[in-house]
Amino acid sequence: MEKILAGTVVLDLTRFFSGPQATLFLAGLGAEVIKIDDPATGDPTTFSPPFAGPEGVSFHRRTQADMGIAYLKRARGKKSVGLNLKDPEGLAAFMRLVRSADVVVDNFSAGVADRLGIGYEALRERNPRVIHCSLTGYGSTGAERHLKAYDLMVQAAVGMMSITGQPGSPPAKAGSPISDAIAGTFAAMGILAALLHRNRTGVGQSVDVSMADCLFALMFDEPFDCYDALELPLRQGNRIMRFSPFNAYRTLDGWIVAGAATQDDWNALLRVMGKVDLAQDPEMNSLAWRLANNAAVDSLVSEWTQRLTSTEVLQRLNAVKLPCSPVREIGDVMRWGQLKERGMMAPLWNPLAGAAVQAQGPGFPIKFSASKAEYDAPAPLPGQHSREVLTGLGGLSAEEVDALARRGAVSAP
């Protein structure tokens, strides 16, 4: 089966997480993603801790074959070209690649691409059909567009840290850099939409993706702006303000989560707990009362779960189709058969070591019935494809590539 984006050429100027996440998804869908890295510095994650190599994982390079785990994950399915865009001839070579490219992606700070001469207007002059996607912390417009941002700053800026954790607790971020991951996902979606638009109209365009916009768009489905009027604390812990009960509950040997989203769910939970008499209680049978008195409801559920093992609780709740789950630690997740059966845990190949390493990476998260979507090539060696891409896609001669390499504008091993 052919991949959906087969034949689509993406020039990837991104670094760290948000941009490489977007281009990783495009690679999984079959695009020819070409990483463009400075020959002098390379991708900053290539040799940054934590490392994985022949002697395992470590914060220190134990062998010359050790490579950064982040690079081994995020560069899968991509090609690598070392090209100095600050060198006039390196820039000219890049623009020759642009003529044949479908997409250019960067996550420079706002205005940097224009200063380098590779902003959308410059790209469009070379290729009117090109799609340019820019990922930034706060967008390419607005008074604060030039502020530098990482995930922590974005979670703080849009209020995510004010709603995460238990009531009365200090500000806390989500456990993973979700604003990066979410922005990368939205960027991939925006690029796909722009490609569809171009197929219909023949016209390329610029796609402006802000980490702050993307995170806010997802979290603001919840009516946080109404919490004061509803006399609710912003930090709800594991709760959700529309359902009760809906929380994490201790068992004899661990924790589970469970929630009653409907009246049928609530009645089923009462039966499982042996509390059917409460179905006639006008207060307990009222969702509005349970929401206002959630502590009493949680106490009722906890009293039941703490007398049983997690397995016993989950068996009884699943038997009545009540939404529930064990609270798995990461070690348990890595052994979870459901994710394994769906190909969501993939071995990582270290090209310097010529072997798989201890760490694993996520598989492609969307499954199609009529096409493949997977990362079917490992992360490349830095500059591995410079000659192939510059002579093939860019149309340079071997002698021209050699000349660029001699002046340091290209790394061509």
FENURDA-V462435 format. One record per residue. N is the residue number from 1. SS is DSSP state (~ for helix, > for strand, _ for the rest). PHI is phi in degrees with one decimal (none if undefined). OMEGA is omega in whole degrees, 0 to 359 (999 if undefined). Layout:
# FENURDA-V462435
n=N ss=SS phi=PHI omega=OMEGA
n=N ss=SS phi=PHI omega=OMEGA
This chain:
# FENURDA-V462435
n=1 ss=_ phi=none omega=178
n=2 ss=_ phi=-77.3 omega=177
n=3 ss=_ phi=-77.2 omega=188
n=4 ss=_ phi=-62.1 omega=183
n=5 ss=_ phi=-100.0 omega=178
n=6 ss=_ phi=-55.5 omega=181
n=7 ss=_ phi=91.6 omega=179
n=8 ss=_ phi=-90.8 omega=183
n=9 ss=> phi=-104.8 omega=181
n=10 ss=> phi=-120.1 omega=173
n=11 ss=> phi=-94.1 omega=190
n=12 ss=> phi=-107.7 omega=179
n=13 ss=_ phi=-103.5 omega=191
n=14 ss=_ phi=-88.2 omega=180
n=15 ss=_ phi=-136.1 omega=173
n=16 ss=_ phi=64.8 omega=192
n=17 ss=_ phi=-121.3 omega=190
n=18 ss=~ phi=-59.2 omega=179
n=19 ss=~ phi=-67.0 omega=177
n=20 ss=~ phi=-58.6 omega=176
n=21 ss=~ phi=-66.2 omega=179
n=22 ss=~ phi=-62.0 omega=183
n=23 ss=~ phi=-74.2 omega=174
n=24 ss=~ phi=-63.4 omega=177
n=25 ss=~ phi=-61.3 omega=179
n=26 ss=~ phi=-63.9 omega=177
n=27 ss=~ phi=-64.3 omega=178
n=28 ss=~ phi=-61.8 omega=178
n=29 ss=_ phi=-85.2 omega=173
n=30 ss=_ phi=108.7 omega=179
n=31 ss=_ phi=-68.1 omega=171
n=32 ss=> phi=-84.6 omega=183
n=33 ss=> phi=-93.2 omega=183
n=34 ss=> phi=-113.5 omega=177
n=35 ss=> phi=-71.4 omega=176
n=36 ss=> phi=-109.8 omega=182
n=37 ss=> phi=-123.0 omega=176
n=38 ss=_ phi=-64.0 omega=181
n=39 ss=_ phi=-58.9 omega=184
n=40 ss=_ phi=-77.8 omega=186
n=41 ss=_ phi=-113.3 omega=182
n=42 ss=_ phi=67.4 omega=175
n=43 ss=_ phi=-70.0 omega=184
n=44 ss=_ phi=-63.5 omega=180
n=45 ss=_ phi=-90.4 omega=186
n=46 ss=_ phi=-58.2 omega=181
n=47 ss=_ phi=-127.6 omega=176
n=48 ss=_ phi=-114.2 omega=181
n=49 ss=_ phi=-69.6 omega=358
n=50 ss=_ phi=-76.7 omega=184
n=51 ss=> phi=-105.7 omega=172
n=52 ss=> phi=-136.4 omega=181
n=53 ss=> phi=-161.6 omega=185
n=54 ss=_ phi=-59.6 omega=182
n=55 ss=_ phi=-103.9 omega=177
n=56 ss=> phi=102.5 omega=182
n=57 ss=> phi=-106.0 omega=185
n=58 ss=> phi=-165.9 omega=173
n=59 ss=_ phi=-82.7 omega=179
n=60 ss=_ phi=-122.8 omega=177
n=61 ss=_ phi=-72.7 omega=180
n=62 ss=_ phi=-84.0 omega=178
n=63 ss=_ phi=-138.0 omega=178
n=64 ss=_ phi=-68.6 omega=179
n=65 ss=_ phi=-91.7 omega=180
n=66 ss=_ phi=-66.6 omega=177
n=67 ss=> phi=-133.6 omega=181
n=68 ss=> phi=-66.0 omega=180
n=69 ss=~ phi=-61.5 omega=180
n=70 ss=~ phi=-59.3 omega=179
n=71 ss=~ phi=-65.4 omega=181
n=72 ss=~ phi=-61.8 omega=177
n=73 ss=~ phi=-80.7 omega=193
n=74 ss=~ phi=-83.6 omega=182
n=75 ss=_ phi=-98.7 omega=179
n=76 ss=_ phi=-60.7 omega=176
n=77 ss=_ phi=73.7 omega=184
n=78 ss=> phi=-114.1 omega=172
n=79 ss=> phi=-102.6 omega=182
n=80 ss=> phi=-124.5 omega=176
n=81 ss=> phi=-126.3 omega=174
n=82 ss=> phi=-92.7 omega=186
n=83 ss=> phi=-146.0 omega=181
n=84 ss=_ phi=-87.8 omega=183
n=85 ss=_ phi=-76.1 omega=177
n=86 ss=_ phi=-87.7 omega=174
n=87 ss=_ phi=-88.3 omega=183
n=88 ss=~ phi=-54.4 omega=181
n=89 ss=~ phi=-76.2 omega=174
n=90 ss=~ phi=-65.3 omega=177
n=91 ss=~ phi=-64.5 omega=179
n=92 ss=~ phi=-62.5 omega=178
n=93 ss=~ phi=-65.5 omega=178
n=94 ss=~ phi=-62.6 omega=181
n=95 ss=~ phi=-64.3 omega=175
n=96 ss=~ phi=-69.0 omega=175
n=97 ss=~ phi=-67.6 omega=181
n=98 ss=~ phi=-59.4 omega=182
n=99 ss=~ phi=-58.7 omega=183
n=100 ss=~ phi=-107.1 omega=184
n=101 ss=_ phi=-88.5 omega=174
n=102 ss=_ phi=-97.5 omega=187
n=103 ss=> phi=-140.5 omega=169
n=104 ss=> phi=-124.2 omega=182
n=105 ss=> phi=-124.4 omega=173
n=106 ss=> phi=-139.8 omega=170
n=107 ss=_ phi=-129.7 omega=172
n=108 ss=_ phi=-67.6 omega=171
n=109 ss=_ phi=-63.4 omega=183
n=110 ss=_ phi=-54.7 omega=176
n=111 ss=_ phi=92.3 omega=184
n=112 ss=~ phi=-66.4 omega=181
n=113 ss=~ phi=-59.5 omega=179
n=114 ss=~ phi=-64.3 omega=180
n=115 ss=~ phi=-65.3 omega=178
n=116 ss=~ phi=-79.9 omega=182
n=117 ss=_ phi=84.1 omega=181
n=118 ss=_ phi=-127.5 omega=174
n=119 ss=_ phi=-71.2 omega=187
n=120 ss=~ phi=-59.5 omega=183
n=121 ss=~ phi=-63.0 omega=179
n=122 ss=~ phi=-67.9 omega=179
n=123 ss=~ phi=-66.3 omega=183
n=124 ss=~ phi=-66.0 omega=177
n=125 ss=~ phi=-61.6 omega=179
n=126 ss=~ phi=-80.7 omega=185
n=127 ss=_ phi=-150.2 omega=182
n=128 ss=_ phi=-61.1 omega=182
n=129 ss=_ phi=-91.7 omega=186
n=130 ss=_ phi=-71.2 omega=175
n=131 ss=> phi=-109.1 omega=180
n=132 ss=> phi=-112.5 omega=177
n=133 ss=> phi=-114.0 omega=179
n=134 ss=> phi=-116.1 omega=176
n=135 ss=> phi=-108.4 omega=178
n=136 ss=> phi=-136.1 omega=180
n=137 ss=_ phi=-65.0 omega=187
n=138 ss=_ phi=-125.8 omega=178
n=139 ss=_ phi=99.4 omega=182
n=140 ss=_ phi=-93.5 omega=174
n=141 ss=_ phi=-128.9 omega=179
n=142 ss=_ phi=99.2 omega=186
n=143 ss=_ phi=-63.2 omega=185
n=144 ss=_ phi=-106.3 omega=184
n=145 ss=_ phi=-64.6 omega=184
n=146 ss=_ phi=-87.7 omega=181
n=147 ss=_ phi=-68.0 omega=178
n=148 ss=_ phi=-80.2 omega=185
n=149 ss=_ phi=-145.6 omega=167
n=150 ss=_ phi=-116.7 omega=184
n=151 ss=~ phi=-52.9 omega=182
n=152 ss=~ phi=-57.6 omega=181
n=153 ss=~ phi=-66.5 omega=181
n=154 ss=~ phi=-69.0 omega=177
n=155 ss=~ phi=-60.3 omega=177
n=156 ss=~ phi=-69.3 omega=187
n=157 ss=~ phi=-64.1 omega=185
n=158 ss=_ phi=-95.0 omega=174
n=159 ss=_ phi=95.3 omega=181
n=160 ss=~ phi=-59.5 omega=181
n=161 ss=~ phi=-71.3 omega=180
n=162 ss=~ phi=-79.3 omega=182
n=163 ss=~ phi=-113.6 omega=183
n=164 ss=_ phi=-102.1 omega=180
n=165 ss=_ phi=109.6 omega=181
n=166 ss=_ phi=-84.5 omega=177
n=167 ss=_ phi=-53.1 omega=179
n=168 ss=_ phi=84.8 omega=182
n=169 ss=_ phi=-85.9 omega=178
n=170 ss=_ phi=-66.8 omega=177
n=171 ss=_ phi=-56.9 omega=180
n=172 ss=_ phi=-142.6 omega=176
n=173 ss=_ phi=-89.9 omega=172
n=174 ss=_ phi=-63.7 omega=188
n=175 ss=_ phi=-68.6 omega=176
n=176 ss=_ phi=-125.3 omega=181
n=177 ss=_ phi=-72.9 omega=190
n=178 ss=~ phi=-69.1 omega=181
n=179 ss=~ phi=-67.5 omega=174
n=180 ss=~ phi=-65.0 omega=183
n=181 ss=~ phi=-63.2 omega=181
n=182 ss=~ phi=-67.1 omega=179
n=183 ss=~ phi=-63.3 omega=177
n=184 ss=~ phi=-62.2 omega=179
n=185 ss=~ phi=-66.9 omega=178
n=186 ss=~ phi=-63.2 omega=180
n=187 ss=~ phi=-63.1 omega=178
n=188 ss=~ phi=-59.9 omega=179
n=189 ss=~ phi=-64.8 omega=179
n=190 ss=~ phi=-64.3 omega=178
n=191 ss=~ phi=-65.1 omega=178
n=192 ss=~ phi=-61.5 omega=178
n=193 ss=~ phi=-64.3 omega=179
n=194 ss=~ phi=-67.0 omega=176
n=195 ss=~ phi=-64.2 omega=177
n=196 ss=~ phi=-63.1 omega=178
n=197 ss=~ phi=-61.4 omega=179
n=198 ss=~ phi=-66.0 omega=178
n=199 ss=~ phi=-61.5 omega=181
n=200 ss=~ phi=-83.2 omega=189
n=201 ss=~ phi=-116.7 omega=185
n=202 ss=_ phi=80.3 omega=187
n=203 ss=_ phi=-110.5 omega=173
n=204 ss=_ phi=-82.4 omega=179
n=205 ss=_ phi=-166.0 omega=178
n=206 ss=> phi=-98.9 omega=178
n=207 ss=> phi=-117.8 omega=185
n=208 ss=> phi=-106.0 omega=184
n=209 ss=> phi=-118.7 omega=179
n=210 ss=> phi=-109.0 omega=176
n=211 ss=~ phi=-57.8 omega=181
n=212 ss=~ phi=-64.6 omega=179
n=213 ss=~ phi=-57.6 omega=186
n=214 ss=~ phi=-66.1 omega=180
n=215 ss=~ phi=-65.0 omega=180
n=216 ss=~ phi=-62.7 omega=181
n=217 ss=~ phi=-59.5 omega=181
n=218 ss=~ phi=-81.5 omega=184
n=219 ss=~ phi=-74.4 omega=187
n=220 ss=_ phi=-83.6 omega=166
n=221 ss=_ phi=-61.1 omega=176
n=222 ss=_ phi=-75.3 omega=185
n=223 ss=_ phi=-79.9 omega=183
n=224 ss=~ phi=-61.4 omega=180
n=225 ss=~ phi=-69.7 omega=180
n=226 ss=~ phi=-105.5 omega=185
n=227 ss=_ phi=-62.4 omega=178
n=228 ss=_ phi=-59.9 omega=180
n=229 ss=_ phi=-64.3 omega=179
n=230 ss=_ phi=-87.5 omega=180
n=231 ss=_ phi=57.7 omega=178
n=232 ss=_ phi=-111.6 omega=172
n=233 ss=_ phi=-70.7 omega=180
n=234 ss=_ phi=-63.7 omega=179
n=235 ss=_ phi=-85.5 omega=181
n=236 ss=_ phi=-106.0 omega=183
n=237 ss=_ phi=63.7 omega=180
n=238 ss=_ phi=-91.4 omega=183
n=239 ss=_ phi=-78.0 omega=165
n=240 ss=_ phi=-133.0 omega=193
n=241 ss=_ phi=-70.8 omega=182
n=242 ss=_ phi=-95.3 omega=185
n=243 ss=_ phi=-126.6 omega=173
n=244 ss=_ phi=-156.4 omega=3
n=245 ss=_ phi=-79.1 omega=178
n=246 ss=> phi=-167.4 omega=190
n=247 ss=> phi=-167.4 omega=172
n=248 ss=> phi=-98.6 omega=185
n=249 ss=> phi=-129.9 omega=180
n=250 ss=> phi=-75.4 omega=174
n=251 ss=_ phi=-117.5 omega=179
n=252 ss=_ phi=-61.8 omega=186
n=253 ss=_ phi=-131.1 omega=179
n=254 ss=_ phi=169.2 omega=181
n=255 ss=> phi=-137.0 omega=170
n=256 ss=> phi=-132.4 omega=170
n=257 ss=> phi=-116.7 omega=178
n=258 ss=> phi=-153.2 omega=179
n=259 ss=> phi=-156.2 omega=177
n=260 ss=_ phi=-111.8 omega=183
n=261 ss=_ phi=-93.0 omega=182
n=262 ss=_ phi=-132.6 omega=177
n=263 ss=~ phi=-65.4 omega=177
n=264 ss=~ phi=-64.0 omega=176
n=265 ss=~ phi=-59.9 omega=182
n=266 ss=~ phi=-62.4 omega=179
n=267 ss=~ phi=-64.5 omega=178
n=268 ss=~ phi=-64.8 omega=179
n=269 ss=~ phi=-64.2 omega=178
n=270 ss=~ phi=-60.9 omega=179
n=271 ss=~ phi=-64.0 omega=182
n=272 ss=~ phi=-63.5 omega=182
n=273 ss=~ phi=-80.6 omega=183
n=274 ss=_ phi=73.9 omega=182
n=275 ss=_ phi=-121.1 omega=184
n=276 ss=~ phi=-62.3 omega=180
n=277 ss=~ phi=-62.8 omega=181
n=278 ss=~ phi=-73.3 omega=176
n=279 ss=~ phi=-64.7 omega=179
n=280 ss=~ phi=-96.2 omega=180
n=281 ss=_ phi=-76.9 omega=184
n=282 ss=_ phi=-61.5 omega=179
n=283 ss=_ phi=-79.6 omega=181
n=284 ss=_ phi=-61.9 omega=181
n=285 ss=_ phi=-85.9 omega=180
n=286 ss=_ phi=-104.4 omega=179
n=287 ss=~ phi=-60.9 omega=180
n=288 ss=~ phi=-59.5 omega=179
n=289 ss=~ phi=-67.7 omega=181
n=290 ss=~ phi=-64.3 omega=177
n=291 ss=~ phi=-63.1 omega=181
n=292 ss=~ phi=-74.0 omega=182
n=293 ss=_ phi=-124.4 omega=187
n=294 ss=~ phi=-61.2 omega=181
n=295 ss=~ phi=-60.5 omega=179
n=296 ss=~ phi=-67.2 omega=179
n=297 ss=~ phi=-67.9 omega=178
n=298 ss=~ phi=-61.0 omega=179
n=299 ss=~ phi=-63.7 omega=179
n=300 ss=~ phi=-63.1 omega=181
n=301 ss=~ phi=-68.1 omega=181
n=302 ss=~ phi=-61.7 omega=179
n=303 ss=~ phi=-58.6 omega=179
n=304 ss=~ phi=-78.0 omega=185
n=305 ss=~ phi=-66.2 omega=184
n=306 ss=_ phi=-70.7 omega=178
n=307 ss=_ phi=-91.5 omega=186
n=308 ss=_ phi=-127.8 omega=172
n=309 ss=_ phi=-76.1 omega=178
n=310 ss=~ phi=-59.5 omega=180
n=311 ss=~ phi=-60.5 omega=180
n=312 ss=~ phi=-65.0 omega=179
n=313 ss=~ phi=-62.5 omega=183
n=314 ss=~ phi=-65.8 omega=178
n=315 ss=~ phi=-60.1 omega=182
n=316 ss=~ phi=-70.9 omega=179
n=317 ss=~ phi=-71.0 omega=178
n=318 ss=~ phi=-65.0 omega=181
n=319 ss=~ phi=-63.3 omega=178
n=320 ss=_ phi=-107.1 omega=176
n=321 ss=_ phi=58.3 omega=175
n=322 ss=_ phi=-89.6 omega=181
n=323 ss=_ phi=-57.3 omega=182
n=324 ss=> phi=-162.6 omega=177
n=325 ss=> phi=-163.7 omega=168
n=326 ss=> phi=-69.5 omega=172
n=327 ss=_ phi=-88.1 omega=184
n=328 ss=_ phi=-84.1 omega=166
n=329 ss=_ phi=-81.7 omega=188
n=330 ss=~ phi=-59.3 omega=177
n=331 ss=~ phi=-59.7 omega=178
n=332 ss=~ phi=-68.1 omega=179
n=333 ss=~ phi=-60.9 omega=182
n=334 ss=~ phi=-66.8 omega=177
n=335 ss=_ phi=-100.8 omega=185
n=336 ss=_ phi=-72.9 omega=184
n=337 ss=~ phi=-62.3 omega=182
n=338 ss=~ phi=-59.7 omega=179
n=339 ss=~ phi=-67.3 omega=179
n=340 ss=~ phi=-64.0 omega=181
n=341 ss=~ phi=-63.2 omega=180
n=342 ss=_ phi=-94.2 omega=175
n=343 ss=_ phi=67.8 omega=184
n=344 ss=_ phi=-91.7 omega=176
n=345 ss=> phi=-124.7 omega=186
n=346 ss=> phi=-116.5 omega=176
n=347 ss=> phi=-63.9 omega=178
n=348 ss=> phi=-102.6 omega=180
n=349 ss=> phi=-104.1 omega=177
n=350 ss=> phi=-96.3 omega=185
n=351 ss=_ phi=-69.5 omega=176
n=352 ss=_ phi=-72.5 omega=179
n=353 ss=_ phi=-80.2 omega=184
n=354 ss=_ phi=66.1 omega=183
n=355 ss=> phi=-159.2 omega=173
n=356 ss=> phi=-71.9 omega=181
n=357 ss=> phi=-112.9 omega=184
n=358 ss=> phi=-64.5 omega=183
n=359 ss=> phi=-73.1 omega=176
n=360 ss=> phi=-123.4 omega=177
n=361 ss=> phi=-123.8 omega=179
n=362 ss=> phi=-72.9 omega=172
n=363 ss=_ phi=-78.2 omega=179
n=364 ss=_ phi=-72.4 omega=191
n=365 ss=_ phi=-84.3 omega=181
n=366 ss=_ phi=-115.0 omega=181
n=367 ss=_ phi=-110.7 omega=181
n=368 ss=_ phi=-115.4 omega=181
n=369 ss=_ phi=-83.9 omega=187
n=370 ss=_ phi=-121.2 omega=179
n=371 ss=_ phi=-154.6 omega=178
n=372 ss=_ phi=-83.4 omega=171
n=373 ss=_ phi=-150.5 omega=182
n=374 ss=_ phi=-163.5 omega=176
n=375 ss=_ phi=-95.1 omega=190
n=376 ss=_ phi=-98.7 omega=173
n=377 ss=_ phi=-141.6 omega=180
n=378 ss=_ phi=-76.2 omega=173
n=379 ss=_ phi=-58.5 omega=183
n=380 ss=_ phi=-85.0 omega=167
n=381 ss=_ phi=-69.2 omega=179
n=382 ss=_ phi=-55.4 omega=179
n=383 ss=_ phi=72.9 omega=186
n=384 ss=_ phi=-57.9 omega=188
n=385 ss=_ phi=-110.3 omega=184
n=386 ss=~ phi=-56.0 omega=182
n=387 ss=~ phi=-65.0 omega=182
n=388 ss=~ phi=-57.9 omega=185
n=389 ss=~ phi=-74.6 omega=184
n=390 ss=~ phi=-69.1 omega=178
n=391 ss=~ phi=-82.5 omega=182
n=392 ss=~ phi=-81.6 omega=182
n=393 ss=_ phi=-69.3 omega=185
n=394 ss=_ phi=-85.1 omega=178
n=395 ss=_ phi=74.1 omega=177
n=396 ss=_ phi=-78.2 omega=175
n=397 ss=_ phi=-82.8 omega=177
n=398 ss=~ phi=-60.6 omega=179
n=399 ss=~ phi=-65.7 omega=178
n=400 ss=~ phi=-66.3 omega=178
n=401 ss=~ phi=-65.0 omega=178
n=402 ss=~ phi=-60.9 omega=180
n=403 ss=~ phi=-64.6 omega=177
n=404 ss=~ phi=-63.1 omega=180
n=405 ss=~ phi=-65.3 omega=180
n=406 ss=~ phi=-62.9 omega=180
n=407 ss=_ phi=-89.2 omega=177
n=408 ss=_ phi=82.6 omega=180
n=409 ss=_ phi=-80.3 omega=182
n=410 ss=> phi=-137.0 omega=167
n=411 ss=> phi=-102.5 omega=184
n=412 ss=_ phi=-133.6 omega=182
n=413 ss=_ phi=-61.3 omega=999
